[in-house]
């Protein structure tokens, strides 16, 4: 995902933290993750324009890392 966003950095809207989060949420599928994705979407819907700051993306990444683990990463 980070590579895709990096590749599209020059595309209008792709620098928006809110847009990046919304894109990621559209790709999260499955019964084990749907509730978390729904909660994140609800949180995103409640934010105002002034909340669309880089810290929003940073916090989303923290929440994502806390919720999910890389199954390919050695323990």
Contact map, one row per residue, 1 for C-alpha under 8 A:
111110000000000000000001000000000000000000000000000000000000000000000000000
111111000000000000000000000000000000000000000000000000000000000000000000000
111111100000000000000000000000000000000000000000000000000000000000000000000
111111110000000000000000000000000000000000000000000000000000000000000000000
111111111000010000010000000000000000000000000000000000000000000000000000000
011111111000000000000000000000000000000000000000000000000000000000000000000
001111111100000000000000000000000000000000000000000000000000000000000000000
000111111110010000000000000000000000000000000000000000000000000000000000000
000011111111011000000000000000000000000000000000000000000000000000000000000
000000111111011000000000000000000000000000000000000000000000000000000000000
000000011111111000000000000000000000000000000000000000000000000000000000000
000000001111111000000000000000000000000000000000000000000000000000000000000
000000000011111100100000000000000000000000000000000000000000000000000000000
000010011111111110110000000000000000000000000000000000000000000000000000000
000000001111111110110000000000000000000000000000000000000000000000000000000
000000000000111111110000000000000000000000000000000111000000000000000000000
000000000000011111111000000000000000000000000000000111011000000000000000000
000000000000000111111100000000000000000000010000000100011000000000000000000
000000000000111111111110000000000000000000000000000000000000000000000000000
000010000000011111111111000000000000000000000000000000001000000000000000000
000000000000000011111111100000000000000000000000000000001001000000000000000
000000000000000001111111110000000000000010010000000000000000000000000000000
000000000000000000111111111000000000000000000000000000000000000000000000000
100000000000000000011111111100000000000000000000000000000000000000000000000
000000000000000000001111111100000000100110000000000000000000000000000000000
000000000000000000000111111110000000000000000000000000000000000000000000000
000000000000000000000011111110000000000000000000000000000000000000000000000
000000000000000000000001111111001100100000000000000000000000000000000000000
000000000000000000000000011111101100000000000000000000000000000000000000000
000000000000000000000000000111111100000000000000000000000000000000000000000
000000000000000000000000000011111110000000000000000000000000000000000000000
000000000000000000000000000001111110000000000000000000000000000000000000000
000000000000000000000000000111111111100000000000000000000000000000000000000
000000000000000000000000000111111111110000000000000000000000000000000000000
000000000000000000000000000000111111111000000000000000000000000000000000000
000000000000000000000000000000001111111100000000000000000000000000000000000
000000000000000000000000100100001111111110000000000000000000000000000000000
000000000000000000000000000000000111111111000000000000000000000000000000000
000000000000000000000000000000000011111111100000000000000000000000000000000
000000000000000000000000100000000001111111110000000000000000000000000000000
000000000000000000000100100000000000111111111000000000000000000000000000000
000000000000000000000000000000000000011111111100000000000000000000000000000
000000000000000000000000000000000000001111111110000000000000000000000000000
000000000000000001000100000000000000000111111110000000000000000000000000000
000000000000000000000000000000000000000011111110000000000000000000000000000
000000000000000000000000000000000000000001111111000000000000000000000000000
000000000000000000000000000000000000000000111111101100000000000000000000000
000000000000000000000000000000000000000000000111111100000000000000000000000
000000000000000000000000000000000000000000000011111100000000000000000000000
000000000000000000000000000000000000000000000001111110000000000000000000000
000000000000000000000000000000000000000000000011111110010000000000000000000
000000000000000111000000000000000000000000000011111111010000000000000000000
000000000000000110000000000000000000000000000000011111111000000000000000000
000000000000000110000000000000000000000000000000000111111100000000000000000
000000000000000000000000000000000000000000000000000011111110000000000000000
000000000000000011000000000000000000000000000000001111111111000000000000000
000000000000000011011000000000000000000000000000000011111111100000000000000
000000000000000000000000000000000000000000000000000001111111110000000000000
000000000000000000000000000000000000000000000000000000111111111000000000000
000000000000000000001000000000000000000000000000000000011111111100000000000
000000000000000000000000000000000000000000000000000000001111111110000000000
000000000000000000000000000000000000000000000000000000000111111111000000000
000000000000000000000000000000000000000000000000000000000011111111100000000
000000000000000000000000000000000000000000000000000000000001111111110000000
000000000000000000000000000000000000000000000000000000000000111111111000000
000000000000000000000000000000000000000000000000000000000000011111111000000
000000000000000000000000000000000000000000000000000000000000001111111000000
000000000000000000000000000000000000000000000000000000000000000111111100000
000000000000000000000000000000000000000000000000000000000000000011111110000
000000000000000000000000000000000000000000000000000000000000000000011111100
000000000000000000000000000000000000000000000000000000000000000000001111110
000000000000000000000000000000000000000000000000000000000000000000000111110
000000000000000000000000000000000000000000000000000000000000000000000111111
000000000000000000000000000000000000000000000000000000000000000000000011111
000000000000000000000000000000000000000000000000000000000000000000000000111
